[in-house]
Amino acid sequence: MWFWLLRLLRWLEEVILGRRSPKTPADRNPSKAPPADIFFARTDVVEKSPSNDTVRPGQFISVVHKGRSYWALFRCPCGCGDVVSLPTQAPHDPRWRIEVSLEGRPTLHPSVWRTKGCLSHFWLSDGRVYWCEDTGVEPCRARPDVYARKL
C-alpha cells in the first residue's frame, strides 16, 4: 500500500514547506509534470458482465450491450485487489462516462472515490492513474461540504 506513504509525504510537504499538491490532472502543469505510467493499456469491450474473479489486474472492461454502455469494471489500482464496478448508464447517479483513446486506453469522468475498503480517490486519464491528495480518507470527512454522512 505505497499510496499511504505517498500521502504522508505529500502531507509533510504541505505542512513543512507550505506546498499543496494538485487535486486532479487538470490542476497539474503538463509541461513540468511527467505523465504517470500507463496502468490500463487497453479497453476490453464485452457484452456480458464477467464475474469478479475473472477480472485481471491492469484490465479495464467496458460492458456494452446492443451498442449501449452499462458498466466499467477493473481491479482497484491501489493494489487492494477489489474489483471496482462503475455504472455508465441512466438512471444511476452517479454514473461515469468512458472515453477511449485512439490507442485504446480508457479515460473516466468523473474521478473514482471508493467509499468502502481502501478509500482510494483517483482520476483515470488515457490509461494513467492520477492519485488525489485525499486518497485514504472517507469522502464525508475529507469534503463534508459536499458529501453528507449517511446514517
C-alpha positions as CSV (number, residue, x, y, z in Angstrom):
1,M,0.0,0.0,0.0
2,W,2.5,2.6,-1.2
3,F,-0.2,5.3,-1.5
4,W,-0.3,5.7,2.3
5,L,3.4,6.6,2.2
6,L,2.9,8.9,-0.7
7,R,0.0,10.6,1.1
8,L,2.1,11.0,4.3
9,L,5.0,12.6,2.2
10,R,2.5,15.0,0.5
11,W,1.1,16.0,3.8
12,L,4.5,16.6,5.3
13,E,5.5,18.7,2.3
14,E,2.3,20.7,2.6
15,V,2.8,21.3,6.4
16,I,6.5,21.9,6.4
17,L,7.0,23.7,3.1
18,G,3.5,25.2,2.6
19,R,3.1,23.5,-0.8
20,R,-0.2,22.0,-2.0
21,S,-0.4,19.1,-4.4
22,P,-2.8,19.3,-7.3
23,K,-6.1,17.5,-6.8
24,T,-6.7,16.5,-10.4
25,P,-4.8,16.0,-13.6
26,A,-6.3,19.3,-14.8
27,D,-4.5,21.1,-12.0
28,R,-1.1,19.8,-13.0
29,N,1.2,21.8,-15.3
30,P,1.7,19.3,-18.1
31,S,5.0,20.9,-19.2
32,K,6.5,20.4,-15.7
33,A,4.9,17.1,-14.5
34,P,5.8,13.9,-16.4
35,P,2.7,11.8,-17.2
36,A,2.0,8.8,-14.9
37,D,2.9,5.3,-16.1
38,I,0.2,3.6,-18.2
39,F,-1.8,1.4,-15.9
40,F,-4.6,0.3,-18.3
41,A,-3.1,-0.3,-21.7
42,R,-6.4,-1.1,-23.5
43,T,-10.1,-1.3,-23.0
44,D,-11.7,-4.7,-23.3
45,V,-15.3,-4.4,-24.6
46,V,-17.6,-7.3,-23.7
47,E,-21.4,-7.8,-24.0
48,K,-21.9,-9.5,-20.6
49,S,-20.5,-8.6,-17.2
50,P,-17.8,-11.1,-16.2
51,S,-17.6,-12.5,-12.7
52,N,-15.2,-10.6,-10.4
53,D,-12.8,-13.4,-10.1
54,T,-12.1,-13.3,-13.8
55,V,-11.1,-9.6,-13.8
56,R,-7.3,-9.4,-14.0
57,P,-5.1,-6.6,-12.5
58,G,-4.4,-3.9,-15.2
59,Q,-7.5,-5.0,-17.2
60,F,-10.2,-2.4,-17.9
61,I,-13.5,-3.8,-19.0
62,S,-16.4,-1.9,-20.6
63,V,-19.7,-3.8,-20.7
64,V,-21.6,-2.7,-23.8
65,H,-24.8,-4.5,-24.9
66,K,-26.5,-3.7,-28.2
67,G,-24.4,-0.5,-28.6
68,R,-25.2,0.8,-25.1
69,S,-22.6,1.1,-22.4
70,Y,-23.7,-0.3,-19.0
71,W,-20.6,-0.9,-16.7
72,A,-16.9,-0.3,-16.3
73,L,-15.0,-2.9,-14.3
74,F,-11.4,-3.1,-13.2
75,R,-9.3,-4.0,-10.2
76,C,-8.5,-1.1,-7.9
77,P,-5.1,0.4,-9.0
78,C,-4.0,0.7,-5.3
79,G,-3.3,-3.0,-5.2
80,C,-6.0,-3.9,-2.6
81,G,-7.4,-6.4,-5.1
82,D,-11.0,-5.3,-5.0
83,V,-13.0,-5.1,-8.3
84,V,-14.4,-1.6,-8.9
85,S,-17.8,-1.7,-10.8
86,L,-19.0,1.7,-12.1
87,P,-22.3,2.2,-13.7
88,T,-22.2,4.1,-17.1
89,Q,-25.9,4.2,-17.8
90,A,-29.0,6.1,-16.6
91,P,-30.8,6.0,-14.1
92,H,-27.7,5.5,-11.9
93,D,-26.4,8.6,-10.1
94,P,-23.6,9.0,-10.1
95,R,-22.7,7.4,-13.4
96,W,-19.4,7.5,-15.2
97,R,-18.5,8.3,-18.8
98,I,-15.8,6.3,-20.6
99,E,-13.7,7.7,-23.4
100,V,-11.3,5.5,-25.3
101,S,-8.2,7.0,-26.9
102,L,-7.0,6.0,-30.4
103,E,-4.6,3.7,-28.7
104,G,-7.5,2.0,-26.9
105,R,-6.7,3.4,-23.4
106,P,-9.6,4.4,-21.1
107,T,-10.4,7.8,-19.6
108,L,-13.1,8.0,-16.9
109,H,-15.2,11.0,-15.9
110,P,-15.7,11.9,-13.0
111,S,-13.0,10.8,-10.6
112,V,-13.3,7.5,-8.7
113,W,-13.6,7.8,-4.9
114,R,-14.1,4.5,-3.2
115,T,-16.4,4.8,-0.1
116,K,-15.5,1.4,1.3
117,G,-12.4,-0.6,1.6
118,C,-9.2,1.2,0.6
119,L,-10.9,4.6,0.1
120,S,-8.8,5.3,-3.0
121,H,-9.5,8.5,-4.9
122,F,-8.1,8.9,-8.3
123,W,-8.6,10.1,-11.9
124,L,-8.2,7.8,-14.8
125,S,-6.9,9.6,-17.9
126,D,-5.6,7.9,-21.1
127,G,-5.0,4.7,-19.1
128,R,-3.0,6.5,-16.4
129,V,-3.9,6.7,-12.8
130,Y,-3.6,10.2,-11.1
131,W,-4.0,10.0,-7.3
132,C,-5.8,12.6,-5.4
133,E,-4.4,14.0,-2.2
134,D,-7.4,12.8,-0.2
135,T,-6.9,9.2,-1.0
136,G,-7.5,7.0,2.1
137,V,-9.9,9.5,3.6
138,E,-13.7,9.0,3.7
139,P,-15.4,11.5,1.4
140,C,-17.7,12.7,4.2
141,R,-14.6,13.5,6.3
142,A,-12.5,15.0,3.5
143,R,-15.3,17.1,2.0
144,P,-18.1,17.5,4.5
145,D,-19.3,20.5,2.5
146,V,-20.1,18.2,-0.4
147,Y,-20.6,14.7,1.0
148,A,-23.0,14.2,3.9
149,R,-22.6,11.1,6.0
150,K,-25.4,8.7,5.5
151,L,-26.7,7.4,8.8
